[in-house]
Amino acid sequence: MIGIDTNVLVRFLLRDDPSQVARADQLFRSLSPDRPGFVPLIVWAECYWVLTGVYRLAPAQVIDSLLELLNSDEITSQAEPQVRAALNAAGKGADFADALVQEAARASGCSEWVTFDKAAAKKLGFRLL
């Protein structure tokens, strides 16, 4: 298994730096179900933030791209069910990072999540303090 950093995923998805894209493509071509790439939770969150925040891509486009990676046999994810659930929540208008935090907390046994973030409370059912 090979850990993949945010900048490699971003180059692979954006295709905006020929030299780095070539190296990212080479890496992705080398991956297989027996030797997959590994994407940790923080990399999913960073990638979403970079693509939607810095590059201003539409959230729906980013969600589709990340789901395509997540569905690939050549990619293994930390907490895959939580990443999938967070991407689905983001597809319904929730903030991806907030949804990912909620799913990680839920998987760790939290029965509720508290926040000062009104949008997260409304979209994800967090309890406002």
C-alpha positions as CSV (number, residue, x, y, z in Angstrom):
1,M,0.0,0.0,0.0
2,I,1.2,3.5,-0.9
3,G,0.1,6.6,1.1
4,I,-1.0,9.4,-1.2
5,D,-0.7,13.1,-0.1
6,T,-3.2,15.8,-0.9
7,N,-0.9,17.5,-3.5
8,V,-0.7,14.3,-5.5
9,L,-4.4,13.9,-5.6
10,V,-4.9,17.5,-6.5
11,R,-2.4,17.3,-9.4
12,F,-4.0,14.1,-10.6
13,L,-7.5,15.6,-10.6
14,L,-6.7,19.1,-11.8
15,R,-4.1,18.2,-14.5
16,D,-2.6,21.7,-14.2
17,D,1.2,21.1,-13.9
18,P,2.5,18.8,-16.7
19,S,5.5,17.6,-14.9
20,Q,3.7,16.7,-11.7
21,V,0.7,15.3,-13.6
22,A,3.0,13.0,-15.4
23,R,4.4,11.7,-12.2
24,A,1.0,11.4,-10.5
25,D,-0.3,9.5,-13.6
26,Q,2.7,7.1,-13.4
27,L,1.9,6.5,-9.7
28,F,-1.8,5.9,-10.4
29,R,-1.0,3.5,-13.3
30,S,1.2,1.5,-10.9
31,L,-1.6,1.0,-8.3
32,S,-3.6,-2.2,-8.2
33,P,-6.1,-3.9,-5.9
34,D,-3.1,-5.9,-4.5
35,R,-1.0,-2.7,-4.1
36,P,-3.4,0.2,-3.7
37,G,-3.0,3.8,-2.9
38,F,-4.1,4.8,0.6
39,V,-5.9,8.0,1.3
40,P,-6.3,9.1,5.0
41,L,-9.2,11.1,6.3
42,I,-7.3,14.4,6.5
43,V,-6.3,14.1,2.8
44,W,-9.9,13.7,1.7
45,A,-10.7,16.9,3.7
46,E,-7.7,18.8,2.4
47,C,-8.4,17.8,-1.1
48,Y,-12.0,18.9,-1.0
49,W,-11.0,22.2,0.6
50,V,-8.3,22.9,-1.9
51,L,-10.5,22.1,-4.9
52,T,-13.5,24.0,-3.7
53,G,-11.8,26.8,-1.8
54,V,-8.6,27.6,-3.6
55,Y,-9.5,26.4,-7.1
56,R,-13.2,27.3,-6.8
57,L,-14.5,24.2,-8.4
58,A,-18.2,23.4,-7.9
59,P,-18.8,21.2,-4.9
60,A,-20.8,18.7,-7.0
61,Q,-17.9,18.3,-9.4
62,V,-15.4,17.7,-6.6
63,I,-17.8,15.2,-4.8
64,D,-18.1,13.3,-8.1
65,S,-14.3,13.2,-8.6
66,L,-13.7,12.1,-5.0
67,L,-16.4,9.4,-5.1
68,E,-14.8,8.1,-8.3
69,L,-11.5,7.8,-6.5
70,L,-13.2,6.2,-3.5
71,N,-14.9,3.7,-5.7
72,S,-11.7,2.7,-7.4
73,D,-10.3,-0.8,-6.7
74,E,-6.9,0.8,-6.7
75,I,-7.6,3.2,-3.8
76,T,-8.1,2.3,-0.1
77,S,-9.4,4.8,2.3
78,Q,-9.1,5.2,6.0
79,A,-12.6,5.0,7.3
80,E,-14.2,4.4,3.9
81,P,-17.8,4.2,5.1
82,Q,-17.4,7.6,6.9
83,V,-15.8,9.2,3.9
84,R,-18.6,7.9,1.7
85,A,-21.3,9.1,4.2
86,A,-19.6,12.6,4.4
87,L,-19.5,12.9,0.6
88,N,-23.2,12.0,0.4
89,A,-24.0,14.6,3.1
90,A,-21.9,17.2,1.2
91,G,-23.9,16.3,-2.0
92,K,-27.0,17.4,-0.1
93,G,-25.5,20.7,0.9
94,A,-23.6,20.0,4.1
95,D,-20.0,21.1,4.5
96,F,-17.8,18.1,3.7
97,A,-15.3,18.7,6.6
98,D,-18.2,19.0,9.1
99,A,-19.8,15.9,7.8
100,L,-16.5,14.0,7.9
101,V,-16.0,15.1,11.5
102,Q,-19.5,14.0,12.4
103,E,-19.1,10.6,10.8
104,A,-15.7,10.0,12.5
105,A,-17.2,10.9,15.8
106,R,-20.2,8.7,15.2
107,A,-17.9,5.8,14.3
108,S,-16.1,6.4,17.6
109,G,-19.3,6.1,19.6
110,C,-20.4,9.7,20.0
111,S,-24.1,10.0,20.3
112,E,-24.2,13.7,19.4
113,W,-21.9,16.5,18.3
114,V,-22.0,20.0,19.7
115,T,-21.0,23.2,17.9
116,F,-21.4,27.0,17.6
117,D,-21.8,26.6,13.8
118,K,-25.4,27.3,12.9
119,A,-25.0,25.9,9.4
120,A,-23.6,22.6,10.7
121,A,-26.5,22.4,13.2
122,K,-29.0,23.0,10.5
123,K,-27.5,20.7,7.8
124,L,-26.2,17.9,10.0
125,G,-28.2,18.0,13.2
126,F,-25.3,19.1,15.4
127,R,-26.5,20.5,18.7
128,L,-25.9,24.2,19.1
129,L,-24.3,25.3,22.3
